[in-house]
């Protein structure tokens, strides 16, 4: 049993490393993202296994990208409609992968819903408002902030300052993001050092 647990842990570490390489995210950036998620989760009053699942979700929400061709994920210019069609498959692929791994099965549905928008215009199910799992709504805010301030995939995209990223989150509250959670995140970030 110990050997089996050790094998599963080794598999999860390998899977995480593969995902990081595929998405060009360093250990340092994953640690930053997970720390940000932990703080936001606490601010949202998550406790115990819910908080642990949220921190795990920010590391594995894009696990479905493993099946997306590198020439799309690493495309240096704008994506075309066919590229976007492939990209939009990753939540469902990630959901199927996570359901088969004990350590990730508890976040499988949150992975499926991580691109759903508060106003119902997201994908793949078109969920709206509080029908979107809480962990997915929290993840959307944290990962959007990270993407704006830390990482740009396509050439010509600028990295936003903290103030500009928070302003952008605020402008998307009620459309892409849960407005109450955006306000909570902004309040939290204003208290954190640059």
N, C-alpha and C positions, 0 to 999 in steps of 0.2 A: 504494500500500500504506500509506504514511504517512497519507494522507487517510482511508483506510478505518479505520485504528486511531484516528485523531482522532475520527471520527464515532462509533465504538463507545464511546470514552471519554466523549464528550459524552452519548451515550444512557444510559450507566451513571450518570453524575452526575444526569441528569434523572430517571431511575428512582429513584435513592436519595432525591432531593428529594421526589418524589411519595410515596414510601413514608413518609418522615419526616412529611410533612404529613398523610397519611392516619392515621398512628399518633400524631400530635401529639407528636413527639420532636424536640427541637432539635439543631442541630449540636453544641452543647456536651455534650448528653447522649449523643449517638452517640460523640463523642470519649472521654467518660468510660467508656462501655461497652466500646469497642474497647481502651482502655488497660487496663481490668480484664481483658479477655480475653487480651491480650498477656501480662500478668503471670501469669495463671492457666495459659495455654498453656506458658509457660516453666517454671513450677513442675511441670507435668505432663510435662516433657521433650519437648515438641513442638519441632521444628526446621524451618527452611527453609520449603518450600512448605506443610507441614502447619500450621505456625504462621500463615502468611499466610492460608491457607484458613479457619482458625478465626476470625481477626480479621475476615475478610470475612463469615463466617457470622453473627456477632452483629449485623452491620449489615443483613443481608438475609434472616435466617431467617423473618421474617413477610411476605415479599414477596407471598405469596398473599392477604394482606389487601387488596391493591389491588382485588380482585374482590368483596370483601365490602361490602355497602351501608353507607354512612356512618351511617344511622339505627340500625344494629346496633352498629357499632364505637363510636359516640359516645353510645350510649343512657345517659341519666343515672341510670337505676335498674337493678335486677336484670334479667338476660337470661332469657327464657322458653325452653322446650324447642326451639321452632322457631329462635330466635336461635342457640342453642348448636349446633344441627344445621348452620346456615350457617357458623358460626365454625369448626367442626371440619373443614370442607372446605379451609381455607386451606393446610395442609401439602401436599396433593395439587396444588392450584392452583399453589402456589409451586414445587413440584418441576417441573411442566410448563413454567412460565415459565423457570426457571433452566436447564433442559436446552436451551433454544433460544438461550441467550446464552453465547458462548464463555467470557467472564470469570467466569460463575457456574456453568457446567456441572460444575466440579469439586466444588461444594458441593451439587449438586441432591439427592443421596440424603440428605445430612445435613439438608437443609431438610425433606424428606419425613418424616424420623424425629424431628424436634425436639420432638414432643409424645408420644413413646413414654416409658413409665415403666419403671423398673427391675423392678418386680414384674409387668409384662406388662399392666397395666390402662390403658395409654395408647392413643393412636390415631395414625394410621389403621390400622396393621397388627397391633397388639398384640404388638410385639416385646418381648423380655424380656432383662434382664441384658446380657451382653456381645454379644448379637446386635444391640443398638442401636449404631450407629456411635459411635466415641469422640468425634468432634467434636460430635455431637448430645448426648451425655451431658455434655460440658463446657459446651456452650451452655445446656443446661437449668438448670444451677446458676448460671451467671453472669447469665442473664436473669431468673431467679427472684429472685436477690438484688437486682438492679436494680429489678425491679417492686416489691419490698417496701420498698425504701429511697428510691426516687426518684420513682415514678410510680404514680398511681392513676387508673384510668379511670372507675370508678363512684363516685357520691357515697356518702359514709359510710365509705369505705375509708380507714383511717389509714395514715400512712407510719411504717414501723418504724424503730427505732434499729438501729445496726449489730449490737449484742449480741442484740437480739430477732430480727433477721433470721437471724443465724447459728444461733441456737437453733432457729428454725423449720426451717432447712435440715437441721439435725441430726435433728430429729424426723421428717423425711420421708426420711431416708437409709434405703435398703433397700426403700422403697416407691416413691416417685417418682424418687429420685436414686440414682446409683451411690454406695454408702457410702464406698468408698475415696477417690473424688474429692471427696466432701463433706468428709471429714476433711482432705484436702489443701487445699481451698479455705479452710476454717476456719483452719487453721494459717497460711496465707498472709495472710489478712485480719487475724489477730491481730497480725501483724508490721507491718501498714500503719497509718499515722496515720489518725485519724478524719476 
